Amino acid sequence: MNNFICPVCSEILVKTNTIYKCRNNHTFDISKKGYVNLLMSQNNKNKQHGDDKIMVRARRDFLNKGYYSPFMQEICKIINKYAENNSTILDAGCGECYYTNNIYKYLLEDGKCVDLFGIDISKNALEISSREFLQINKAVASVFKIPMQEDSCDILINIFSPFSDMEYKRVIKTGGKLILAIPLENHLWGLKEAVYEKPYKNEVGAYNIDGYNFLEEKRVEYDVTLQGNDTIKNLFMMTPYYYKTSKTDFDKLNNYEILSTRLEFAILVYEKI
């Protein structure tokens, strides 16, 4: 079984009921919410790391409505395709663990027992993550300094999170899988039309990544009709657009109780060479 490594000395951390501890006696408390803080800048209380409370609560409330369920189900299916019993899987940028928990549940129901890890730089996100599956190992940590050993991951998942090329290559085994989820050109088009005078489409780059073989792409595209002003605003507030948009434009959403929008995702699978 793999485990987190110490962010101070890189030795293996051994988990007990309340702490993680390495052989050099560096210890890290496990919070009542079930995660450990392995972010070395954790003592700087004046600095905001990752998504703030507004964004994480909006995302939690929106995702719990089920609008992204078809997309989540496709992610689970693809991971199940490549996962084996005892696979080590890392969700890099796990947020509130909506996808992480559903992936774990899906694999369990198919009879697969895996070591599943989730890291996110936002303590706010892990604070509100569900403790339904205590077997999932969760840590506050950066994808640019992943607290896991070299060549330790059979599968690394990145769902709308920052891409850390060097760290991903370090922790993914040769032959291991990198699974990315990205928005496509028309994702959230109806929402953008409601807010912006001149909305723009998402830019989608080339799929090739050095050091990997591209295995497959699964597109998930469908339209949804959002019900309720809070739901509409939560969808907008869980995106990066929220912090780049004027109050005047955001307030346009006050006029909507029902709004239809396009959802477009691509799930990309790579194999490390």
Secondary structure as the mmCIF struct_conf table of DSSP 4:
data_model
#
loop_
_struct_conf.conf_type_id
_struct_conf.id
_struct_conf.beg_label_comp_id
_struct_conf.beg_label_asym_id
_struct_conf.beg_label_seq_id
_struct_conf.end_label_comp_id
_struct_conf.end_label_asym_id
_struct_conf.end_label_seq_id
STRN STRN1 ILE A 5 ILE A 5
TURN_TY1_P TURN_TY1_P1 PRO A 7 CYS A 9
HELX_LH_PP_P HELX_LH_PP_P1 GLU A 11 GLU A 11
STRN STRN2 ILE A 12 ILE A 12
HELX_LH_PP_P HELX_LH_PP_P2 LEU A 13 LEU A 13
STRN STRN3 VAL A 14 LYS A 15
BEND BEND1 ASN A 17 THR A 18
STRN STRN4 ILE A 19 LYS A 21
TURN_TY1_P TURN_TY1_P2 ARG A 23 ASN A 24
STRN STRN5 THR A 27 ASP A 29
STRN STRN6 ILE A 30 ILE A 30
HELX_LH_PP_P HELX_LH_PP_P3 SER A 31 SER A 31
TURN_TY1_P TURN_TY1_P3 LYS A 32 LYS A 33
BEND BEND2 GLY A 34 GLY A 34
STRN STRN7 TYR A 35 ASN A 37
TURN_TY1_P TURN_TY1_P4 MET A 40 ASN A 43
TURN_TY1_P TURN_TY1_P5 LYS A 45 ASN A 46
BEND BEND3 LYS A 47 LYS A 47
BEND BEND4 GLY A 50 ASP A 51
HELX_RH_AL_P HELX_RH_AL_P1 LYS A 53 LEU A 63
TURN_TY1_P TURN_TY1_P6 ASN A 64 TYR A 68
HELX_RH_AL_P HELX_RH_AL_P2 SER A 69 TYR A 82
TURN_TY1_P TURN_TY1_P7 ASN A 85 ASN A 86
STRN STRN8 THR A 88 ALA A 92
TURN_TY1_P TURN_TY1_P8 GLY A 93 GLY A 93
TURN_TY1_P TURN_TY1_P9 GLY A 95 GLU A 96
BEND BEND5 CYS A 97 CYS A 97
HELX_RH_AL_P HELX_RH_AL_P3 TYR A 98 GLU A 109
TURN_TY1_P TURN_TY1_P10 ASP A 110 GLY A 111
STRN STRN9 ASP A 115 ASP A 120
BEND BEND6 ILE A 121 ILE A 121
HELX_RH_AL_P HELX_RH_AL_P4 LYS A 123 GLU A 127
TURN_TY1_P TURN_TY1_P11 ILE A 128 ILE A 128
BEND BEND7 GLU A 132 GLU A 132
TURN_TY1_P TURN_TY1_P12 LEU A 134 GLN A 135
BEND BEND8 ILE A 136 ILE A 136
STRN STRN10 ASN A 137 VAL A 140
TURN_TY1_P TURN_TY1_P13 VAL A 143 PHE A 144
BEND BEND9 LYS A 145 LYS A 145
BEND BEND10 PRO A 147 MET A 148
TURN_TY1_P TURN_TY1_P14 GLU A 150 ASP A 151
STRN STRN11 CYS A 153 ILE A 159
BEND BEND11 PHE A 160 PHE A 160
HELX_RH_AL_P HELX_RH_AL_P5 ASP A 165 VAL A 171
STRN STRN12 ILE A 172 PRO A 183
TURN_TY1_P TURN_TY1_P15 GLU A 185 LEU A 188
HELX_RH_AL_P HELX_RH_AL_P6 TRP A 189 VAL A 195
BEND BEND12 GLU A 197 LYS A 198
HELX_LH_PP_P HELX_LH_PP_P4 LYS A 201 GLU A 203
TURN_TY1_P TURN_TY1_P16 ASP A 210 GLY A 211
STRN STRN13 TYR A 212 GLN A 227
BEND BEND13 GLY A 228 GLY A 228
HELX_RH_AL_P HELX_RH_AL_P7 ASN A 229 MET A 237
TURN_TY1_P TURN_TY1_P17 MET A 238 MET A 238
BEND BEND14 THR A 239 THR A 239
HELX_RH_3T_P HELX_RH_3T_P1 PRO A 240 LYS A 244
BEND BEND15 THR A 245 THR A 245
HELX_RH_AL_P HELX_RH_AL_P8 LYS A 247 PHE A 250
HELX_RH_3T_P HELX_RH_3T_P2 ASP A 251 ASN A 255
BEND BEND16 GLU A 257 GLU A 257
STRN STRN14 ILE A 258 LYS A 272
#
